């Protein structure tokens, strides 16, 4: 049956997927954001201006997620 691959767990595959899919993807995102900031904003994060309620909610949500990721990474080390 095609479902057998879903149940075939191995630690080697777990580590590979963690490194290839999670760590590499997160690192790539961080690199792209830092490169964009360096090139377009003189290496400084721009101060948001004239945000509407939707923008403020999105910014608050992003901050919350980044704090959760930071807490998780700190706890893992």
C-alpha positions as CSV (number, residue, x, y, z in Angstrom):
1,X,0.0,0.0,0.0
2,X,1.2,3.6,-0.6
3,X,0.8,4.4,3.1
4,X,3.8,2.3,4.2
5,X,6.3,5.2,3.7
6,X,4.4,7.3,6.2
7,X,4.9,4.7,8.9
8,X,8.5,3.8,8.1
9,X,10.2,6.0,10.8
10,X,14.0,6.2,11.1
11,X,16.1,8.6,13.2
12,X,18.4,9.1,10.3
13,X,15.5,10.3,8.1
14,X,14.2,12.4,11.0
15,X,17.6,14.2,11.4
16,X,17.9,14.6,7.6
17,X,14.5,16.2,7.3
18,X,15.1,18.4,10.3
19,X,18.4,19.7,8.9
20,X,17.3,19.9,5.2
21,X,13.8,21.1,5.5
22,X,13.5,23.1,8.7
23,X,16.9,24.4,9.6
24,X,18.0,25.2,6.0
25,X,14.7,26.8,5.2
26,X,14.7,29.0,8.3
27,X,18.3,29.9,7.7
28,X,17.5,30.8,4.1
29,X,14.7,33.0,5.2
30,X,16.9,34.8,7.7
31,X,19.6,35.3,5.1
32,X,17.2,36.8,2.5
33,X,15.6,39.2,5.0
34,X,19.0,40.4,6.3
35,X,20.3,40.8,2.7
36,X,17.2,42.7,1.7
37,X,17.5,45.0,4.8
38,X,21.2,45.6,4.2
39,X,20.8,46.5,0.5
40,X,17.6,48.6,0.7
41,X,17.6,50.2,4.2
42,X,21.3,50.9,4.9
43,X,21.6,47.8,7.1
44,X,18.9,49.1,9.6
45,X,15.4,47.8,10.1
46,X,13.1,50.6,9.0
47,X,10.7,52.1,11.5
48,X,7.1,51.4,10.5
49,X,4.9,54.5,9.9
50,X,1.2,55.0,9.3
51,X,0.2,51.4,10.1
52,X,-3.5,50.6,10.0
53,X,-5.1,48.1,12.4
54,X,-4.5,45.2,10.1
55,X,-0.8,46.1,9.8
56,X,-0.5,46.4,13.6
57,X,-2.1,43.1,14.1
58,X,0.2,41.4,11.6
59,X,3.3,43.0,13.2
60,X,2.2,41.8,16.6
61,X,1.5,38.3,15.3
62,X,5.0,38.2,13.7
63,X,6.6,39.4,16.8
64,X,4.8,36.7,18.8
65,X,5.9,34.0,16.4
66,X,9.5,35.2,16.4
67,X,9.5,35.1,20.2
68,X,8.1,31.5,20.2
69,X,10.8,30.4,17.8
70,X,13.5,32.1,19.8
71,X,12.2,30.4,23.0
72,X,12.2,27.0,21.3
73,X,15.7,27.4,19.9
74,X,17.0,28.6,23.2
75,X,15.4,25.7,25.0
76,X,16.9,23.2,22.6
77,X,20.5,24.4,23.2
